[in-house]
Amino acid sequence: MKRLAYCQLNGAIALVVKSPPSHRGAERGSTFSSQGYRKLTLMPSTESVSHRDLIVCACGDQQYTARDAIDAVIFRGELDVKWKEFLETVEAAKRSEELDLDLNRATISSATEAFRYEYDLITAEEAEAWLANRGLTVDDFTDYFIRHYRANALHEEILPIEVEYHSASPELRELFLSELILSGELGRMTTSLMWRLAARCAEKNPDPEAIVVAEQEFFDRNEIEPEQLADWLVRLRRDSEWFNTMLVMDAVYRTRRDTLLVPQARRRELAALRLSLTRFEGEVIEFESRDAAREALFCVCEDGMSMEEVATEGRYPFRRVNFLLEDVPIDAQQRFLCVSPGQVLKPIDRGDGFALYRILEKIEPDPEDPRVKTRIDQRLLDRHFSELVSKYVKRSLGAPVSAR
């Protein structure tokens, strides 16, 4: 029944991929229209974008929307990279369609199915309800995967359109928000907002000096002077009250973060996570079938061929890898722990194929390793702010509210 339910929505996706462009564009108004990629208006506009009014969380009697989460990211100077990546994807997908590159229905359907498994959307009705709860349609869903397939299929340098987020058309920003929702990025933005809201609620007496520091850091990262702040706020359609609130939230969050991320706390956390943060260096070959992987294993273990030689001879993808034990699926972790440097593991089923790993080195976690430090810090922050959020903030992504 589960597989049948998945096929219901994937069947709709298959129709989109198979249908002639003229039918697809005429019937669906898709981003990939009958005359090519739908042209997106790049001129500024004051029209509201419905998706931006989705409620993402609540603190006390105050509700916060997707716009609030995004504007908080803009305040922290963290949106530019995501926006530029989005523009590159849009332009690459447009160019891919202009070149009439084929769509691989199986690849796109596999991606959508993996998404639904990740979010435990068992039936087509559950998937449609999940989308509707976020202001999205099945068309938005399929367009997202088609857009990324087209962009990844293009192998040429692309010069994306140059437009700032606040100057982009409502249509382009709405497409960007769909991207944020379906990629999971809006969820992470919401979590960051919730942490700062909780910190503000818990801190009754914010440190004035910390607020001054937060303000100066804002001016530094945006490369503007205090007298230019009013214009910056106008472009964002915000006021000084919002700005001052963001300063306080940022200051109290940083104060709590700095008290958490101290050497003693990091050492304690490392002791508890030493096994899962063990680092592996190795080689991996990817195969479509178990039989091919087993044959390669025999060639390496019995014939003495190197992994790279086997991959080259069979024309299989080969990579040198560096990863932590916690990055390995739980059901395979014990196999990696038991292997000695130089040994080859039996083929591992990865769902869409099989992988053959040869471990070159197992390395104890080093507290100075940036990757280890980042994982430890993230755990310390997650634990503290998850508890704090449970007291003050509620995640509540749901129906849109009226534009304010």
N, C-alpha and C positions, 0 to 999 in steps of 0.2 A: 504493500500500500504506500509506503514511504517513497519508494522509487517511482511509483505511478504518479504520486502527487507532484514530485519534482518535475516529471516529464510534462505536466500540464503547462507550467509556465515556460519551461524550456522549449516546448512546442511553439509557443507564441514567438519566442526569440528566433527559432528556426525560420518561421514565416517571414520575419523582418529581414533576415539575412538572405533568404532565397528569393524574396519578391523582387521584381524589376524595380529599379529606382523610381520610375515614374509613378508606379502604384504606391510604393512605400511613402514617398513624400506627399502625395495627394491625400492619402488616407490618414496619415498620422501627424503631419506637421512636424516631422522629426527634425532634429538638428542636422541630419543628413538628408536633405530634401531632394526632390526630383531633379532639380537643376544643379546639384552639387551641394557642397556644405552650406548650410544656412548662413547667410551673411549676418554678422552681429554688429549692431550699431555701436559706435565708439564715442559718440558725442555725449556730453553730460546731460543729465535729465533729472527732474525733481520727482518723477513718478516713483511711488512706493513699490517695493518688491515683497510680495506676500511671504515668501519663505523666510525672510529676515525677521518676521514677526512671530515665528514659532517660539513657544515658551520652552526653554531648555532647563530652567531650574527656578527655585523659589527660596527666598530667605525671609523668614517672618511673613509679613503680608505683602512683600514686594516680589513681583515676578520679573524674571530676566529672560530676554529673548536671544535668538541667534545673533541678532545685530549687536546686542550687548557683549556677547562672547567674542565676536569678531572685532569690535571696536576696542575691547580690552587687549586683544592681541596687537592691534595697531598701536595702541598706547605704549606697549612694551617693545615695539619695533620688531616684531616677529612675523609679520605677515608677508613682507616683500618676497622672501624666497618661495613661499607657497604660491603666491600670486604669479610670479614669473614662471614657475614650473607649469602652472595651469595654462598660461598663455602659450607656452611652448607646445604643450599637448594639443591645444586647440588648433594651432597653426599647422602642426605636423599631421594631425588628422585631416585637416582641410586639404593639405598638399597630397596626402595619400589618396584621398577620394578623387582629386583632380587627375591623378595618374591612373585611376581606375584599378588600383590594386585589389586583388581578390580578398573577400572575407572568408575566413575559415570558420564555418558554422560550428564544428566540433570544439574548436578551441574556445570560442566565445561561450558556448553552452557549458563547457567544463568550468569556466571562470564564474559564471552565474551560479552554477550548482555549488561550487565551493563556497561562494558567498553565503548561500542559503544554509548550508551546513554549519558554517561558522556562527551564524546568528540563530540557529535552531528554528528555521522557518520551514516547518514540515510540509504544510499544505500550501497550495496556491493561494487560498484565502488568507492564510496567515501572512504570506509574503505581501499580498496586496494591502492588508491592514497595516503592516509595518511601514510600508511606503506611504500610505495615506496619512498615517499618524505623523509623518514628517513632511507632509505637503508635496509628496512625490507621486508619480504615476509609474505604471509598468513601462511606458515609453521613456521616461527619465532613466529608469533602471537599465533598460536595454541600450539606450543611447550612450550611457556611461561606459559600458563594456565595449561597445562598438568603437567609441571614440578612442579608448586606450588601445584596442587592438590595432586600429588604423595607425595611431601614432607610433606604436612599437614596430609596426611592419615597415615603416619608412626608414631607409638607410641613406639619408643625405642631410647635410647641414641645413638647419632652418633658422631664419631670423624672425622671431615672434613679433607680433604687433607691439608697439610701445604705447601703453596707456596705463596711467595710475589707477589704482582701485577706486578711489573716490571720484575719479573723472569718468569711469566706465559707464556704459549704458545699463539700465536696470536689467535688460535681457542677459548681458554678459555676466553681471554680478549674480543674477539668479542661477545661471548655469554654474558659476563658481561655487555657490552654496550647495547645489546638488552634488558637486564634486566633493566638497568637504563632508557632506553627510555620508555619502556612499563609500568614501575612503576611510571613514572613521575619524577624520581629522576634527570635525566639529565636536565629536564626543570628547576628544582630548582638550580642545579649547574650553569646553564647558567645565571639565574637571579643573583646569587651571583657574577659571573664574570662581568656581565653588570653593577652592582652597583659599583664595584671597578673601572671599566673602566671609568664610568661617573665621579666618584670622582676624578680620576686622571686628566681628561680633565678640570674639573671645578677648580681644585687647581693649580694655576700657579706657586706658590712658596712653594713646600713641605717643611715641617719643618725638618731640618737635624736631630734634636734630636729624632723626632718621627721615622725616618728611622732607626736610631741606635737601638732604642727600639725594632722595628719590627725585626731587624736582630738578636738581642739577644734572642728574644722569639722564633724565628725559630730554633736556635741552641738548646735551652732548650727543646722544645717539641720533637725534633728529636734525642736528646741525642747524639749530635755529636760536635766535636770541629771545629773551623774555618778551620784548615788544612785538615779536612776530607770532606770539601764541594765539592772539585773537583770530588772526587769519587762518592758522592751522585748525582751530576749532570750528571755524565757519565751514571749511572744506569738509570736515567730518560731520557737520551738522550737530555739534555738541556745544555745551556752554561751560562757563567757568566752574559752576557747581559740580558738574560731572568730572571735570579735570581734577578738582580738589579731592573728590571722593576717590578717584583712581590713585592719586598720590598717597592717600592714607592707606588704602588697601595694599598698595605695593610696598609701602614702608613697613607695615606690620607683618606682612608675609616674609619679607627679607629678614626682619629681626628674628622671627621664629625659625626660619631656615638656617640662619647662621648659628643659632644656639643648638640646633640639631646636628649639624655637620661638623663635628669636632673630632679630633684624632681618637679620643678614648671611645666614642660611640662607634666610629668606623672600625676600630680594632675588635670590639665585641661582635659587631655584625659579621666581620670577616671570619672570625672563629666559628660562627654558626653556619656560615655559607661556604666554608673552605672546599668541600667536596663539589658542590654544584658550580663553583667558580673555577674549577680546574680547567686549564686551557689545553686544547688539542691542536697540533699542527699535523697536517696529513695531505693525502691525495685522494681524489674521488673520480670515478668514471660513472657516467650515467647510461642506463640501458632501457630499452622499451620492454624487454621480456626477461623473465627470470632465467630462462635457458641460456640466453646470451651472457647474462651476468655470471652464471655458474661456469660457463666455458672460459670466461675471462679469469675467474678465480683459479681455475685449473692451470691456465697458462702462466699465471704469476707464481703460484705456489709449487707447481710441479715442473714447469719448463724453465723457471727462472727468469721469465721476461719481466721487464719493469712495467709499472702501471702505464707510463706514458707510451711505451712501445705497443702495448696491447690496444690502447686507445687510438693510436695513430694507424695501426694496421687495420682495425675494425671500423675506423672513422666514427668513433664514439666521442661525445663531449668529455673533456678532461679538464680538471681544475686542481689547483693547490688551495687548500682551505685552512682557515684558522678560526676556531670557534670555542665557545665555552660549553661545558657539559649541560648546563641548564637550557641551552639552545637546542639540544637533542630531544626528540619526543620521549616522553617518560618511559614508554614501553621498550625503548632501545637503549636507555642510559646505562643499564647494567652491563650490556655487551661492550660498550666503550670503556667502562671502568675496568673490565677484566682483561682487556687486550694489552699486550706489551708493545713498546715501540718497535716498529719494523713488521709487525704482524698485519694480516689482512682479515677484515671481518667478513663473515658470510653476507651474501647480498641482502640488502635492506629494502623492504617494500615501502615506497614513498607515495603510494596511491596512484600516481600517474606514470609510474615506471619503477625501476630498481636502481640502487646505487651500490657501488663497491668501494669501500673505504680502506685505505692503508694508512695506519697511524705512524707518523714519523717521530712524534715527541709528545709526552704528557708533562705539563708544566704546572707546578703548584701556583696558586693565585698570589700575585704580588700586589701589595696594597698601593704601590706607586704606578701600577699599570692603569692607564686612563680608562680602559674599558671596565676593569674590575672596580675602580673607584666610582665610576658612573653607576654601575649596578648597585653597589652598596649604598650610595647616596640616595638613589631612587627608592630603595626599600625603606630606608629611614624616613624619607619624606612621605611615602605612601602610607606607612603605618600610622604616623602621627596625624597627618591631615585627613585620613579616612575616618579616624576616631573623632576628630574635630568637626568634620562635615556632618557626621551622624547626629551631632547635637544642634546644629544651626541651619543646615541647608538641605534641601531635597531636590534631587534630580527629577525633572518633570517635563520631559520633552512631550509635547502634545499638540493640541489644536492651536492655530494661529490666533493672536489677539488683534484688536483694531490697531491700525498704525497710529503712532503718537506724534 
